[in-house]
Amino acid sequence: MKELLRLLAEDASGSELARVAGDDAVARDLVLRIRAGIDASKKREAELTALVEVAGELASASDPGGVLDTIVHRARTLVGADVSYLTLYDGARGDTYMRATDGSLSVAFQQLRLPLGAGLGGLVASTRRPYWTTDYPSDQRFRHTRTIDEAVGEEGLVAICGTPLIVDEAFVGVLFVSNRTARPFSRAEVLLLGSLAALAAVTIVQVRAAAETAVALDQLSEAHAGVEHAAAAHDRFADIVLSGGDVDAVAAALAELLGVWVVLVDAVGNELAVAGSVPGTAVPWRESSSGRLTRADGCWVVAATAKGERLGALVIGGVDDVSDADQRIVERAAVVTALVLLFRRQAAEQSQRAQADLLTDVLSGVGDSRALTERLRLLAPGRVHDRFVVAVCRGDHSAVRARLSAPVEDKLVLSGPYGGDLVLLLTRTEAVAAARDLTEVAKRAGVTIAVVGPAPWDGLVDAHRQATRLATTMVRLGRRNESATPDDLGVAGLVGAPEVDVQAHVQHVLGAVIEYDAQRGTDLVGTLHAYFAAGQSPTRAAAELHIHPNTVQQRLDRVGALLGAEWQSPERSLNLQVALRLHQAIRG
């Protein structure tokens, strides 16, 4: 057995392990299972690494053809297939057509078009679900056509797996891998192909959008050919887009080129960027719903629209008249602004989806801890810490993200829906500070927020469970529209907790009184013991302490100043009595 363990540590092959185990069937079976587990873990790690590399390659690609070639090549390599190919959706004809292949030999196959519902690819396109088969020619689940079967037969394909490319519920195309011999496709391979398809779909849409931006800028240059400042506008806007500039850079460039002031507002009128000396009066941002410059209240306004959606408006002023050439510059600036706003929103949505996926994997305990940590470094660079606070938001949490305060945003690492709640992961050293920062959010958004932690990365599953229990308890107790930690609920917060820091709980409930006694040499804690033991009667407590009742009342007034006016309410007094007993037990 020692020899087998040594070979395992040295990463020996399965055949070598089986040889050394010899006739010991139990040992041979055990080491081979361990070897298989190690191999599976290595394979998953290699797949995740490959996906990160693919994401980097796709992010740096600017040529649409190059992006598609990268996608199909990577798909073939990752799955270990003979052929990989990608079809794109043709909205005008209502079918998909072959756009890129890797490993294909047949010209007919490379020119194939797939009607929706026909063949495996047509079924994927019509249902937007992945399908796979070990033997396509004989698989009667799919509607076979002569054209498709002949092309597949000429290519010699047998086993095929296809998965849809979808972005924001919009169908983009289908990604396939296939073999020229029968082979099964494992669930892990289908999921891996789906992950690659998700990356590919987003990249294809972004590259198309970048191409649209380039077309818009080219049109700007052509429309103002021969006009000196039109060339300057083209160069400025192109530099802004290609260098990743934001909308404030577009507004500043427009103000400088035309000698005007510029205000950019979003779809509901919130200012996004200001350039130049803007007067104090409100700008007429609602006056235009099209991409044409319109005169309004002494200003000029044009809508920034993309995909038929009004994303904002550009308002300019400081001039009485705008020439046709300048008008076209402003309108093109609105187009560029809309595209930049669209890119920003898509990037934010993609980031939120990635965060939600990672949070789901972390809280469900899925995946290798090191791989999850690496994904966190990619999504939230600089926010990987040893301990985190978990906040569970119960209720209609649609408005929570929009109402997060700066202290919370600065500490926010991940957020996303999980188990019907909105979960926030924060870099905090204590839950009390996080709960305090989230109090106003809970009130304004109308949600109940349970805060637990801090907990280590590998303890977040338990912390989330505790926070979920706490949120349920808060709702049952009527503690809605507020944030709280387990200690804030007193006895109710201790029930069901997997472990309790007694000292921290006592400090949370009685800390102000204990510190007052320590600083001034008083005995307010002893007075509280006597007061509750006497059935909350100051007179009987005074007799027990051998002091005047007025002295007891003065001490109780001091306690009220330290703990708040409602300290004698039934719930607060119960929590205080429990904390007093725990404090007595700690002191011995």
C-alpha positions as CSV (number, residue, x, y, z in Angstrom):
1,M,0.0,0.0,0.0
2,K,2.9,2.4,0.7
3,E,4.2,1.8,-2.8
4,L,0.8,2.6,-4.3
5,L,0.6,5.8,-2.3
6,R,4.1,6.8,-3.4
7,L,3.1,6.2,-7.1
8,L,0.0,8.2,-6.6
9,A,2.0,11.1,-5.2
10,E,4.3,10.8,-8.2
11,D,1.4,11.0,-10.6
12,A,1.8,7.5,-12.0
13,S,-0.5,6.2,-14.7
14,G,-3.4,3.9,-14.1
15,S,-1.7,1.0,-15.8
16,E,1.4,1.4,-13.5
17,L,-0.9,1.5,-10.4
18,A,-2.8,-1.6,-11.5
19,R,0.5,-3.5,-12.2
20,V,1.9,-2.7,-8.7
21,A,-1.5,-3.6,-7.0
22,G,-1.2,-7.0,-8.6
23,D,-3.8,-9.5,-7.2
24,D,-5.1,-7.1,-4.5
25,A,-8.4,-6.3,-6.1
26,V,-9.5,-3.9,-3.3
27,A,-6.3,-1.9,-3.4
28,R,-6.3,-1.9,-7.2
29,D,-9.9,-0.7,-7.4
30,L,-9.3,2.0,-4.7
31,V,-6.2,3.5,-6.4
32,L,-7.8,3.4,-9.8
33,R,-10.8,5.3,-8.6
34,I,-8.5,7.9,-6.9
35,R,-6.5,8.1,-10.2
36,A,-9.7,8.7,-12.1
37,G,-10.8,11.4,-9.8
38,I,-7.4,13.2,-10.1
39,D,-7.7,12.9,-13.9
40,A,-11.2,14.3,-13.9
41,S,-10.1,17.3,-11.7
42,K,-7.2,18.0,-14.0
43,K,-9.4,17.8,-17.0
44,R,-11.9,20.3,-15.5
45,E,-9.1,22.6,-14.5
46,A,-7.7,22.5,-18.0
47,E,-11.2,23.2,-19.5
48,L,-11.7,26.2,-17.2
49,T,-8.2,27.5,-18.1
50,A,-9.0,27.0,-21.8
51,L,-12.3,29.0,-21.4
52,V,-10.4,31.9,-19.8
53,E,-7.9,31.8,-22.7
54,V,-10.7,31.7,-25.2
55,A,-12.4,34.7,-23.6
56,G,-9.1,36.6,-23.8
57,E,-8.7,35.7,-27.5
58,L,-12.2,36.7,-28.3
59,A,-12.0,39.9,-26.4
60,S,-8.9,41.0,-28.4
61,A,-10.4,40.0,-31.8
62,S,-11.7,42.8,-34.0
63,D,-12.2,41.0,-37.3
64,P,-15.6,39.1,-37.5
65,G,-14.1,36.4,-39.7
66,G,-11.2,35.9,-37.3
67,V,-13.5,35.7,-34.3
68,L,-15.6,32.9,-36.0
69,D,-12.4,31.0,-37.0
70,T,-11.2,31.2,-33.4
71,I,-14.5,29.9,-32.0
72,V,-14.7,26.8,-34.3
73,H,-11.0,26.0,-33.9
74,R,-11.3,26.2,-30.1
75,A,-14.5,24.1,-30.0
76,R,-12.8,21.3,-32.0
77,T,-9.7,21.4,-29.8
78,L,-11.5,21.5,-26.5
79,V,-14.0,18.7,-27.3
80,G,-11.5,16.6,-29.3
81,A,-13.7,16.4,-32.4
82,D,-12.9,15.7,-36.0
83,V,-14.9,18.7,-37.3
84,S,-16.3,21.8,-35.8
85,Y,-18.5,24.4,-37.6
86,L,-20.7,27.4,-36.9
87,T,-23.9,28.5,-38.6
88,L,-25.4,32.0,-38.3
89,Y,-29.0,33.0,-38.3
90,D,-30.4,34.8,-41.5
91,G,-33.4,36.7,-40.3
92,A,-34.3,37.7,-43.9
93,R,-34.6,34.1,-45.1
94,G,-35.5,32.5,-41.8
95,D,-32.8,29.8,-41.8
96,T,-29.1,29.4,-40.8
97,Y,-26.1,29.2,-43.1
98,M,-22.7,27.7,-42.7
99,R,-20.2,30.5,-41.8
100,A,-17.1,28.9,-40.4
101,T,-15.6,25.4,-40.3
102,D,-12.5,23.7,-38.9
103,G,-11.5,20.2,-40.1
104,S,-14.1,20.1,-43.0
105,L,-13.2,18.7,-46.4
106,S,-16.5,18.8,-48.3
107,V,-17.3,22.0,-50.3
108,A,-21.0,21.1,-50.4
109,F,-21.0,20.8,-46.6
110,Q,-19.2,24.2,-46.3
111,Q,-22.0,25.8,-48.3
112,L,-24.9,24.2,-46.6
113,R,-28.0,26.1,-45.4
114,L,-30.2,24.6,-42.6
115,P,-34.0,25.5,-42.5
116,L,-35.4,25.9,-39.0
117,G,-36.5,22.5,-37.8
118,A,-34.6,20.5,-40.4
119,G,-31.8,18.3,-39.3
120,L,-30.1,18.4,-35.9
121,G,-28.9,22.0,-36.5
122,G,-32.4,23.1,-37.6
123,L,-33.9,21.6,-34.5
124,V,-31.4,23.4,-32.2
125,A,-32.2,26.7,-34.1
126,S,-35.9,26.3,-33.8
127,T,-36.0,25.1,-30.1
128,R,-32.9,27.0,-28.9
129,R,-31.8,24.0,-27.0
130,P,-28.7,21.8,-27.4
131,Y,-29.1,18.4,-29.1
132,W,-26.6,15.6,-29.8
133,T,-26.5,12.1,-31.3
134,T,-24.0,9.3,-31.5
135,D,-25.2,8.2,-35.0
136,Y,-27.0,11.0,-36.9
137,P,-27.7,9.2,-40.2
138,S,-29.9,6.6,-38.4
139,D,-31.3,8.8,-35.7
140,Q,-35.0,9.4,-36.4
141,R,-35.5,12.1,-33.8
142,F,-34.4,14.6,-36.5
143,R,-36.3,15.6,-39.7
144,H,-33.9,14.4,-42.4
145,T,-33.8,16.1,-45.8
146,R,-32.0,15.0,-48.9
147,T,-29.8,18.1,-49.1
148,I,-28.6,17.9,-45.5
149,D,-28.1,14.1,-45.5
150,E,-26.1,14.3,-48.7
151,A,-23.8,17.0,-47.4
152,V,-23.4,15.3,-44.0
153,G,-22.7,12.0,-45.9
154,E,-20.1,13.6,-48.2
155,E,-18.3,15.0,-45.1
156,G,-18.6,11.6,-43.5
157,L,-20.1,12.8,-40.2
158,V,-21.7,10.4,-37.8
159,A,-21.7,11.8,-34.3
160,I,-22.9,15.4,-34.0
161,C,-23.5,17.8,-31.1
162,G,-25.0,21.3,-31.5
163,T,-25.7,24.1,-29.1
164,P,-27.4,27.5,-29.7
165,L,-25.7,30.9,-29.6
166,I,-28.0,33.3,-27.7
167,V,-27.5,36.8,-26.4
168,D,-30.3,38.6,-24.4
169,E,-32.8,36.0,-25.6
170,A,-31.8,36.8,-29.3
171,F,-30.8,33.8,-31.4
172,V,-27.5,34.3,-33.2
173,G,-26.6,30.9,-34.6
174,V,-25.5,27.3,-33.7
175,L,-22.1,25.9,-32.7
176,F,-21.3,22.3,-33.6
177,V,-18.7,19.6,-33.0
178,S,-18.8,16.3,-34.8
179,N,-16.9,13.0,-35.4
180,R,-16.6,10.8,-38.4
181,T,-17.2,7.7,-36.3
182,A,-19.9,7.0,-33.7
183,R,-19.1,8.4,-30.3
184,P,-21.1,9.5,-27.3
185,F,-21.0,13.1,-26.0
186,S,-20.8,13.4,-22.2
187,R,-22.8,15.9,-20.3
188,A,-19.6,17.6,-19.3
189,E,-18.7,18.1,-23.0
190,V,-22.1,19.5,-23.8
191,L,-21.8,21.9,-21.0
192,L,-18.3,22.9,-22.1
193,L,-19.5,23.5,-25.6
194,G,-22.4,25.6,-24.2
195,S,-20.0,27.8,-22.2
196,L,-17.9,28.3,-25.3
197,A,-21.1,29.1,-27.3
198,A,-22.1,31.7,-24.6
199,L,-18.7,33.5,-24.9
200,A,-18.9,33.3,-28.7
201,A,-22.4,34.7,-28.9
202,V,-21.6,37.8,-26.8
203,T,-18.4,38.4,-28.8
204,I,-20.1,38.1,-32.2
205,V,-22.7,40.6,-31.1
206,Q,-20.0,43.0,-29.8
207,V,-18.0,42.7,-33.0
208,R,-21.1,43.4,-35.0
209,A,-21.7,46.4,-32.9
210,A,-18.1,47.6,-33.3
211,A,-18.6,47.2,-37.1
212,E,-21.7,49.3,-36.9
213,T,-19.8,51.9,-35.0
214,A,-17.1,51.9,-37.7
215,V,-19.8,52.2,-40.4
216,A,-21.4,55.1,-38.5
217,L,-18.0,56.9,-38.3
218,D,-17.3,56.2,-42.0
219,Q,-20.7,57.7,-42.9
220,L,-19.8,60.7,-40.8
221,S,-16.6,61.2,-42.8
222,E,-18.4,60.8,-46.2
223,A,-21.3,63.1,-45.3
224,H,-18.8,65.9,-44.5
225,A,-16.3,65.4,-47.2
226,G,-14.6,68.6,-48.0
227,V,-15.6,70.3,-44.7
228,E,-12.5,70.8,-42.6
229,H,-14.0,70.4,-39.2
230,A,-15.9,67.3,-40.3
231,A,-12.6,65.5,-40.7
232,A,-11.6,66.7,-37.2
233,A,-14.9,65.4,-35.8
234,H,-14.5,62.0,-37.5
235,D,-11.0,61.6,-36.0
236,R,-12.0,62.7,-32.6
237,F,-15.0,60.4,-32.3
238,A,-13.0,57.5,-33.8
239,D,-10.2,58.0,-31.3
240,I,-12.8,58.1,-28.5
241,V,-14.5,54.9,-29.5
242,L,-11.3,52.9,-30.4
243,S,-9.6,54.0,-27.1
244,G,-12.5,52.9,-25.0
245,G,-13.6,56.5,-24.1
246,D,-16.9,57.1,-22.3
247,V,-19.7,59.5,-23.1
248,D,-18.1,62.4,-21.2
249,A,-15.3,62.3,-23.8
250,V,-17.8,62.4,-26.7
251,A,-19.6,65.5,-25.0
252,A,-16.3,67.3,-24.5
253,A,-15.1,66.7,-28.1
254,L,-18.4,67.9,-29.5
255,A,-18.3,71.1,-27.3
256,E,-14.8,71.8,-28.4
257,L,-15.4,71.2,-32.1
258,L,-18.5,73.4,-32.4
259,G,-17.8,75.9,-29.6
260,V,-21.0,75.1,-27.7
261,W,-22.0,73.7,-24.4
262,V,-23.2,70.1,-24.3
263,V,-25.4,68.2,-21.8
264,L,-26.0,64.4,-22.2
265,V,-28.9,62.9,-20.3
266,D,-30.1,59.3,-20.0
267,A,-33.5,58.1,-21.0
268,V,-35.2,59.5,-17.8
269,G,-33.3,62.8,-17.8
270,N,-30.4,62.1,-15.4
271,E,-27.2,64.0,-16.4
272,L,-24.5,61.7,-17.7
273,A,-22.0,64.3,-19.0
274,V,-21.7,68.1,-19.1
275,A,-19.2,70.1,-21.2
276,G,-18.9,73.9,-21.5
277,S,-20.6,76.7,-19.6
278,V,-24.1,75.4,-19.2
279,P,-26.8,77.9,-17.9
280,G,-28.6,77.0,-14.7
281,T,-32.0,76.5,-16.5
282,A,-33.3,73.0,-17.1
283,V,-32.5,71.5,-20.5
284,P,-35.4,70.4,-22.8
285,W,-34.2,66.7,-23.1
286,R,-37.7,65.4,-23.9
287,E,-38.2,67.5,-27.0
288,S,-36.7,65.0,-29.5
289,S,-37.5,61.3,-30.0
290,S,-35.6,60.9,-33.3
291,G,-32.1,61.2,-34.5
292,R,-32.7,64.6,-36.1
293,L,-31.6,67.8,-34.4
294,T,-34.6,69.8,-33.1
295,R,-34.8,73.4,-31.8
296,A,-36.4,73.7,-28.3
297,D,-36.4,76.5,-25.8
298,G,-33.4,78.2,-27.1
299,C,-31.4,75.0,-27.3
300,W,-30.9,72.1,-29.7
301,V,-31.7,68.5,-28.8
302,V,-31.2,65.2,-30.5
303,A,-32.1,61.7,-29.2
304,A,-29.4,59.1,-28.8
305,T,-31.1,55.9,-30.1
306,A,-29.9,52.4,-30.7
307,K,-31.9,49.3,-31.9
308,G,-35.0,51.5,-31.8
309,E,-34.6,52.3,-28.1
310,R,-34.0,55.8,-26.8
311,L,-31.0,55.6,-24.5
312,G,-30.7,59.3,-23.9
313,A,-30.4,62.8,-25.5
314,L,-27.7,65.3,-26.5
315,V,-28.6,68.9,-25.8
316,I,-26.4,71.7,-27.1
317,G,-26.6,75.5,-26.7
318,G,-24.7,78.7,-26.7
319,V,-25.4,79.3,-30.5
320,D,-28.4,80.8,-32.2
321,D,-28.0,78.8,-35.4
322,V,-26.5,75.5,-36.5
323,S,-25.3,75.0,-40.0
324,D,-26.2,71.8,-42.0
325,A,-22.7,70.5,-41.6
326,D,-22.6,71.1,-37.9
327,Q,-26.1,69.6,-37.6
328,R,-24.9,66.4,-39.2
329,I,-21.9,66.3,-36.8
330,V,-24.2,66.6,-33.8
331,E,-26.5,63.9,-35.1
332,R,-23.5,61.6,-35.7
333,A,-22.3,62.4,-32.2
334,A,-25.7,61.2,-31.0
335,V,-25.2,57.9,-32.9
336,V,-21.7,57.4,-31.4
337,T,-23.1,58.3,-28.0
338,A,-25.9,55.8,-28.3
339,L,-23.4,53.0,-29.3
340,V,-21.1,53.9,-26.4
341,L,-24.1,53.8,-24.0
342,L,-25.2,50.5,-25.5
343,F,-21.7,49.0,-25.1
344,R,-21.6,50.1,-21.5
345,R,-25.0,48.6,-20.7
346,Q,-24.1,45.3,-22.4
347,A,-20.8,45.2,-20.6
348,A,-22.6,45.8,-17.3
349,E,-25.2,43.1,-18.0
350,Q,-22.6,40.6,-19.0
351,S,-20.6,41.3,-15.8
352,Q,-23.8,41.0,-13.7
353,R,-24.6,37.6,-15.4
354,A,-21.0,36.4,-14.8
355,Q,-21.2,37.6,-11.2
356,A,-24.6,35.8,-10.6
357,D,-23.2,32.6,-12.2
358,L,-20.1,32.7,-9.9
359,L,-22.2,33.5,-6.8
360,T,-24.5,30.6,-7.6
361,D,-21.6,28.2,-7.9
362,V,-20.0,29.5,-4.6
363,L,-23.3,29.3,-2.6
364,S,-24.2,25.9,-3.9
365,G,-20.8,24.5,-3.2
366,V,-20.2,23.6,-6.9
367,G,-16.7,23.5,-8.4
368,D,-13.1,23.6,-7.2
369,S,-12.3,26.3,-4.6
370,R,-9.2,27.4,-6.5
371,A,-11.0,27.7,-9.8
372,L,-13.8,29.7,-8.2
373,T,-11.2,32.1,-6.6
374,E,-9.6,32.5,-10.0
375,R,-12.9,33.4,-11.5
376,L,-13.4,36.0,-8.7
377,R,-10.0,37.5,-9.5
378,L,-11.1,38.0,-13.1
379,L,-14.5,39.5,-12.3
380,A,-13.5,41.6,-9.3
381,P,-9.8,42.4,-9.4
382,G,-8.5,43.8,-6.2
383,R,-11.4,42.6,-4.2
384,V,-10.3,39.1,-3.3
385,H,-10.0,39.0,0.5
386,D,-9.8,36.4,3.3
387,R,-13.3,37.1,4.7
388,F,-16.6,38.3,3.4
389,V,-20.0,39.4,4.7
390,V,-23.1,37.8,3.2
391,A,-26.3,39.9,2.9
392,V,-29.6,38.3,1.9
393,C,-32.3,40.7,0.6
394,R,-35.8,39.3,1.0
395,G,-38.7,40.8,-0.9
396,D,-39.0,42.7,-4.2
397,H,-35.3,43.3,-4.7
398,S,-35.6,44.8,-8.2
399,A,-34.6,48.2,-7.0
400,V,-31.9,47.3,-4.5
401,R,-28.9,47.6,-6.8
402,A,-30.0,51.1,-7.9
403,R,-30.3,52.3,-4.3
404,L,-26.9,51.0,-3.0
405,S,-25.0,53.7,-1.2
406,A,-21.4,54.5,-1.9
407,P,-20.0,52.7,1.2
408,V,-21.8,49.5,0.1
409,E,-20.8,49.9,-3.6
410,D,-17.1,50.3,-2.5
411,K,-17.3,47.0,-0.6
412,L,-19.5,45.0,-3.1
413,V,-17.7,42.0,-4.6
414,L,-20.5,39.9,-6.1
415,S,-24.3,40.2,-6.3
416,G,-27.0,38.1,-7.9
417,P,-30.3,36.2,-7.3
418,Y,-30.1,32.9,-5.4
419,G,-32.9,30.9,-3.9
420,G,-35.5,33.6,-4.6
421,D,-33.4,36.3,-2.7
422,L,-30.9,38.8,-3.8
423,V,-27.5,38.0,-2.3
424,L,-24.7,40.5,-1.8
425,L,-21.2,39.5,-1.0
426,L,-19.2,42.3,0.7
427,T,-15.6,42.8,1.8
428,R,-16.3,43.7,5.4
429,T,-14.5,43.0,8.7
430,E,-17.7,43.0,10.6
431,A,-21.4,42.4,9.9
432,V,-22.6,45.3,12.1
433,A,-21.0,47.9,9.8
434,A,-22.5,46.3,6.7
435,A,-26.0,46.2,8.3
436,R,-25.7,49.8,9.3
437,D,-24.8,50.8,5.7
438,L,-27.7,48.7,4.4
439,T,-30.4,50.1,6.7
440,E,-31.4,53.0,4.4
441,V,-31.3,50.7,1.4
442,A,-33.8,48.3,3.1
443,K,-36.1,51.2,3.9
444,R,-36.1,52.8,0.5
445,A,-36.2,49.6,-1.5
446,G,-38.8,48.0,0.8
447,V,-36.9,44.8,1.5
448,T,-35.7,42.8,4.5
449,I,-31.9,42.4,4.7
450,A,-30.2,39.8,6.9
451,V,-26.5,40.2,7.3
452,V,-24.1,37.5,8.5
453,G,-20.3,37.3,8.7
454,P,-17.5,37.8,8.2
455,A,-16.9,34.3,6.9
456,P,-14.0,32.7,5.0
457,W,-14.3,31.9,1.3
458,D,-14.9,28.2,2.1
459,G,-17.5,29.1,4.8
460,L,-19.8,31.1,2.6
461,V,-22.3,28.3,2.1
462,D,-22.9,28.1,5.9
463,A,-23.0,31.9,6.2
464,H,-25.6,32.1,3.5
465,R,-27.7,29.4,5.1
466,Q,-27.5,31.3,8.4
467,A,-28.5,34.6,6.7
468,T,-31.4,32.9,4.9
469,R,-32.7,31.6,8.3
470,L,-32.2,35.1,9.8
471,A,-34.2,36.7,6.9
472,T,-37.0,34.2,7.5
473,T,-37.0,34.9,11.2
474,M,-37.1,38.7,10.6
475,V,-40.1,38.4,8.3
476,R,-41.9,36.2,10.8
477,L,-41.2,38.7,13.6
478,G,-42.5,41.6,11.4
479,R,-39.0,43.1,11.1
480,R,-39.6,44.1,7.4
481,N,-37.9,47.0,5.6
482,E,-34.8,46.9,7.8
483,S,-31.4,45.3,8.0
484,A,-30.1,43.3,11.0
485,T,-27.5,40.9,12.2
486,P,-28.3,37.8,14.4
487,D,-27.3,39.9,17.5
488,D,-29.8,42.6,16.5
489,L,-32.6,40.1,17.0
490,G,-31.5,39.1,20.5
491,V,-32.8,35.7,21.6
492,A,-34.6,35.2,18.3
493,G,-31.3,35.7,16.4
494,L,-29.5,33.1,18.5
495,V,-32.1,30.4,17.8
496,G,-31.0,28.1,15.0
497,A,-27.5,29.7,14.7
498,P,-24.8,27.0,14.1
499,E,-22.5,28.7,16.6
500,V,-22.7,31.8,18.8
501,D,-20.0,34.1,19.9
502,V,-21.3,34.7,23.4
503,Q,-18.9,37.5,24.2
504,A,-19.7,39.4,21.0
505,H,-23.4,39.0,21.6
506,V,-23.2,40.3,25.2
507,Q,-21.1,43.3,24.0
508,H,-23.6,44.0,21.2
509,V,-26.6,44.1,23.7
510,L,-24.9,45.4,26.9
511,G,-21.7,46.9,25.7
512,A,-22.6,50.6,26.3
513,V,-23.6,49.8,30.0
514,I,-20.5,47.6,30.6
515,E,-18.2,50.3,29.3
516,Y,-19.9,53.0,31.3
517,D,-19.4,51.0,34.5
518,A,-15.7,50.3,33.6
519,Q,-15.0,54.0,33.0
520,R,-16.8,55.5,36.0
521,G,-16.7,52.7,38.6
522,T,-20.5,52.4,38.8
523,D,-22.6,49.3,38.9
524,L,-25.4,49.8,36.4
525,V,-25.1,46.1,35.4
526,G,-25.7,45.0,39.0
527,T,-28.7,47.4,39.2
528,L,-30.2,45.8,36.1
529,H,-29.8,42.3,37.6
530,A,-31.6,43.4,40.8
531,Y,-34.3,45.3,38.8
532,F,-35.2,42.4,36.6
533,A,-35.0,39.9,39.6
534,A,-37.4,42.2,41.4
535,G,-40.0,41.9,38.6
536,Q,-39.0,45.4,37.2
537,S,-39.9,47.1,40.5
538,P,-37.5,49.9,41.4
539,T,-38.7,49.8,45.0
540,R,-38.0,46.1,45.6
541,A,-34.7,46.4,43.7
542,A,-33.7,49.3,46.0
543,A,-34.5,47.2,49.1
544,E,-32.4,44.3,47.6
545,L,-29.5,46.7,47.0
546,H,-29.9,48.6,50.3
547,I,-30.1,52.0,48.5
548,H,-32.8,54.6,48.1
549,P,-35.5,54.0,45.4
550,N,-34.6,57.4,43.9
551,T,-31.0,56.2,43.4
552,V,-32.3,53.1,41.6
553,Q,-34.5,55.3,39.4
554,Q,-31.5,57.6,38.6
555,R,-29.5,54.5,37.5
556,L,-32.3,53.2,35.4
557,D,-32.6,56.6,33.7
558,R,-28.9,56.4,32.9
559,V,-29.4,52.9,31.4
560,G,-32.2,54.4,29.3
561,A,-29.8,57.1,28.0
562,L,-27.2,54.4,27.1
563,L,-29.5,51.8,25.6
564,G,-32.4,53.9,24.2
565,A,-35.8,54.9,25.3
566,E,-37.4,51.5,24.4
567,W,-35.1,49.3,26.5
568,Q,-37.9,48.2,28.8
569,S,-40.2,47.0,25.9
570,P,-41.0,43.2,26.2
571,E,-38.7,42.2,23.4
572,R,-35.8,44.4,24.5
573,S,-36.1,43.5,28.2
574,L,-36.1,39.8,27.3
575,N,-32.9,40.2,25.3
576,L,-31.3,42.3,28.1
577,Q,-32.1,39.6,30.7
578,V,-30.6,36.9,28.5
579,A,-27.5,39.0,27.9
580,L,-27.2,39.7,31.7
581,R,-27.3,36.0,32.4
582,L,-24.7,35.3,29.7
583,H,-22.5,38.1,31.1
584,Q,-22.8,36.6,34.6
585,A,-21.8,33.2,33.2
586,I,-18.8,34.6,31.4
587,R,-17.5,36.4,34.5
588,G,-18.0,33.3,36.6
